[in-house]
Amino acid sequence: MLMVFFLIPLSLYTNSWWMVHSFMFLFSFIFMVCVYSYSDLSMISYFFGVDYFSYSLILLSFWICSLMITASGSIHLSSYHSNFFVFMVLFLMIMLYCSFASLSLLSFYIFFEASLVPTLLLILGWGYQPERLQAGIYLIFYTLIASLPLLLVLFKVYDFFNTLYFPLLIDFGSCYFMFYVFMILAFLVKMPMFLVHLWLPSAHVEAPISGSMILAGVLLKLGGYGIFRVMSVISYMGLKFNYFWLSLGLFGGVIVSFICFRQVDLKSLIAYSSVAHMSMVIGGLMTMNWWGCMGSLSLMVGHGLCSSGLFCLSNIIYERLGSRSLLINKGMINLMPSMALWWFLLSSSNMAAPPSMNLFGELGLLNGIMSWCSFMFLALMFISFFSAVYTLYMYSYCQHGCYYAGIYTCSLGYFREYHLLFLHWLPLNILYLSGEFFFF
């Protein structure tokens, strides 16, 4: 964390873009070899420590933040406040590190909220359309209104336990119902669950590529991580009422899959598919069993890499053609044949084909949710089937067909872009080989 902290003055120098970029990758690799123990909290200090769940998510944050700087090469080339942009990425990285590593619920809440600020500035500062103001307000109000009750609830927990330290939290017993709802609502909006998901597509469509990557890659995972942490306080109420969120999440996932079919905006389609995948994660966490929790962790990591890679692909086309509409982005296999391979690889991972982390996570979630209630196989079956359908629709629609006659030139793609896609795809499929790592 201190290493990232000391990068901040460096980022304000001129021409430090690629230097910070290289250092971020170096820190990712340093953090990779830092895992100490599986079972217990390790690297522990007075405030921060990581265990298994948070270690995976911090590593994901490091990786996505490094790739954000790779993806935003156009900001560097046009010198559009590139120093301030790198500063924002580093600040966001520190906030994410602190929120995943904090050992107290209150500090987790503070950093959870603080990660909103750099995201908002990324959308407002480097977004594409004037509607980004509205999207930013959506993002702020949805998240803030849902998470202020959580703050009050945390004060109540502190009043009861005199501590908010994670390992010391035990079940509250049958406290009042609104306590349970407020505790979980902030994280469900952040995930986002169906019915409170409307801020996500608008934020994605207006965000620059870096904003979309961090939003899909890490910020949605904050919600899942938060649910995992607070479930120990509300497990008694959870046994009574979790069925509601579980069924709402899964059937919402089916409905969102239908919404995906009729998107004409490439980014919007990928954003809605995120909602469908996250609905399975909500289902897995709400079962409160081992398969569900570990399956949701591996799906969160897999989805973070896969969705982020798909946003990079849509941005590569957007930078060439200036449009994200599927009516214009057709026949790309004629213009960028070597990019079609990456479209295929990341699309197949998105529909949970082997060997990707998504398949692994979905099998774990299938196990966890079916053991909770075997009737849920209906919703799971539809979600899995439709995820293949809308991903195939997206792939075939933008790669095949007659390309738009208005295109007068197109480059095959830079080395930087292939490198970026490779670094999304490789961990996504390599982690599959060490599957026992996730279901330890």
Secondary structure, 3 states (H helix, E strand, C coil): CHHHHHHHHHHCCCCCHHHHHHHHHHHHHHHHCCCCCCCCCECCCCCECECHHHHHHHHHHHHHHHHHHHHCHHHHHCCCCHHHHHHHHHHHHHHHHHHHHECEHHHHHHHHHHCHHHHHHHHHHHCCCCCHHHHHHHHHHHHHHHHHHHHHHHHHHHHHHCCCEHHHCCCCCCCCHHHHHHHHHHHHHHCCCCCCCCHHHHHHHHCCHHHHHHHHHHHHHHHHHHHHHHCCCCHHHHHHHHHHHHHHHHHHHHHHHHHHHCCCEHHHHHHHHHHHHHHHHHHHHHHCCHHHHHHHHHHHHHHHHHHHHHHHHHHHHHHHHCCCECCCCCCHHHHCHHHHHHHHHHHHHHCCCCCCHHHHHHHHHHHHHHHHCHHHHHHHHHHHHHHHHHHHHHHHHHHCCCCCCCCCCCCCCCHHHHHHHHHHHHHHHHHHHHHHHCCC
